Amino acid sequence: MDKPFELQSFTVEQLLGQHNFRIPSFQRDFSWKESNYQDLVDDLYNAMKKQDFNYFLGNILLISSDNKKMVHITDGQQRITSIYLLLAGIRTQFIESGKPGLGNVIKDHFLYPSNMEDEKNIGISAVGNEFFMRELLLEETIVDDKESERAVDNRKEENEKLKLALSYFRKAISQEKMG
């Protein structure tokens, strides 16, 4: 008989590199405010300054699916979503600073991992939020796709919060707040 719960400890690289996350439709929308992602950036910055590579991201509850790589986020979706946005900001900073190879490493290893069984999946997907997946993480423009445009229109408030978080992370990175 399978264990009902299994406690595991992962580094961020292991967590993000080994799983394809799905945010179920019953989860609340992204709701973090600037103070939340400022705390995350400050915590990460302080951990890097101390060379504390065992930074505790917090408890995250994942439910596995039939697909061994796909997991559903039951608790921790705000933090995981923020980490993905931070990684997207770092990727963009590398590309804009003339280091596209490093940007592609982040994209290929975390944002659009090729080690997943279905290479069309990105590292995280929010049910019904094409904007988050395509525009923010992969920097693709949604064009001529009426269904995607309707989905984006239905989630405007959440999408604005996601854009603000990404903008904050990009600003923090460009100011070298992240080291």
N, C-alpha and C positions, 0 to 999 in steps of 0.2 A: 504494500500500500504506500502510495506517495505521501510525503510529509505535507500537512496542510500549509505550513509556513516554513520557509527556509531563510535563515539570516545569513547574508553574505556581505563582505566588505569589498569594495571596488575603489580603485583610483578613478578619477574622472576619465582618463584615457581608456581604461578598461570598460567602464560603464558605457561610455558613448561609442567606443569602437566595437563593442561586441553585441550591441542591441540596436534594434530598429524600434523606436518608440512610437506608440499610437496614443493620442489623447482622445479618449472616448467622448462621444457627443454629450454624455451626461455631466461631464466635468464643467466647472464654471469657466467663463472666459478669462483670458489673461487680465489680471486686475492690479498688478503691481504698480506702485507709484514711484516717483523719483527717489524717495527715501529708502525704498526697498532695494532698488538696484544700486543706489549709492552705497548702502551697507555692504552689498555683495562685492562691489569694486574695492571698497576700503578694506574689507576682510581679506580679499585675495591679494591686494597690494601689500598689506601688513604681513601676510603669510610668506609672500615672496621675499620681502625684506629680511625676514628672520630665517629664510631658507627652510621654512616648514613645509615640506612637501607632503605632509599627511593632513592637510586642511580638511576639516570635517564639513562636508556640504550639507549634512543633515540626513534624517531618515527619509528614505524614498520607498514607497510601496509599489511594487510592480506585480502584475498578474501575467503569467505566461500564456501564450496562445498555442494553437496547433503548430504554427510555424515557430520553430525553436528560437529564431533570432528576433521575432516580433514579440514585444511585451506591451501591455497596456498600463499606462500610468494611473494608479489609483490615488496616490498621494505624492506630492513633490513636483507636480507639473509646472508650477510657477517658477521654481528654481531651475528645472531642466530647460524649460523654454528660455529663461534668461541666459543660461550657459550657452545655448545654441545661438542666441542673438549676440552674445559677447564674442563667440567664435566667428560669427559672420562679420562682425566689426573688425576683428583682428585680421581676418582674411582680406577684407577690403583695404585695410591700412597697408598690408604687405604689398598688395597689387599697386596701390597708389604711390607707394614709396619706391617703386621700381624693382620689387622682389616678387614677381608673379609666381615663381616656383614655390616659394614658401606659402603663398596664398593658396596655390593649388593643392599643397599637402594638406592644409586644413580642410579645404573643400572635399578632397578625395577621401580623407581619413575619417572626418567627422560629419560633415554636412551632407555629403552624397557618397557614402561609403561603398566601395566596389566589392567589399567582402560579404555583402548581403546576398542572400539567395536570389532575390529579385532586384537586379541592379537598377530598376526604375524607381525604387523606393529611396527616399531621402532618409537621413538619420532620425528625423522626427516628423510626424504628420499629425495635424489637428483635423479631426473629422470636420469637413465642410469649410476649412479655411485655406483655400488655394492661395490667397494673398500672402499669408505667413510662409507657406512652403515655397512658393515660386518667387515672389517679388523680394521678400526680405532675405531668405536664406540663400537662394540660388541666383538672385539678381536677374531673373528672367521677367520680361514684361508680359502680362496677360493681354493678349490681343485676339480679336475675332473668336472669342469663346464665350458665348452668351451665358451659358450655365455658370462658368467661373465668375463672370462679371456680376451676375445676380448674387452669387454666394458672397462676393466681396462687398456688395452693397448692403447685404443683410448683416454684416459684421463690422460696420464702419467704426463703432465706438471701440471695439476690441482692437481693430487694426490700427487705430490712432495710438492706442496705448503701446502696441508692439513697435510702431514706428518711433515713438518717443523714447522707448527703452533702447532701441538700436542706435538712435541718434546720441543718447547719453553715453552709451558704451563707446561709440566711435570718437566722441569728443574726449572722453577719459583716456582712450588709447593714444589719440593724437597729441594730447598734452603730456604724454609719457607718464601718466598716473600709474600705468600698469608696469612701469619699469622700463 
